[in-house]
């Protein structure tokens, strides 16, 4: 038995927004937490840490004791984009966080109202260009 329960921090989704409970990252975090719980025979805590475009959750992981008990679930963007925040963060994502596994892949889709005469991304761009004031 581990001395403290491992914690899975859910911080950011693939599309860039912070995840609320019930979102894709939360579900993945809970699935991973359940698998770890089964393997370890011990409770695994899953916490949602939304906000700051994932930086709040990342900061929690960076500040955690470096013993492998705290994991981060998030999209690649959240772990790569803080370069634009360089100098304003108390940590360096490229230095302080290590990617250890790809947990899931899923597609994002672009949709429009079915009443619009649009059937492709090109048609959407053309439609928007023809109506710049809208």
Protein Blocks (a to p, Z undefined) as FASTA:
>chain_A
ZZbdcddddfbdfkopacdehiaklmmmmmmmmmmmmmnopacdddddeejhhmmmmmmm
mmpccehpaccdddfklmmmmmmmgojacbdfklmpccfbdfbdcdddddddfkbccfbf
klmmmmmmmmmmZZ
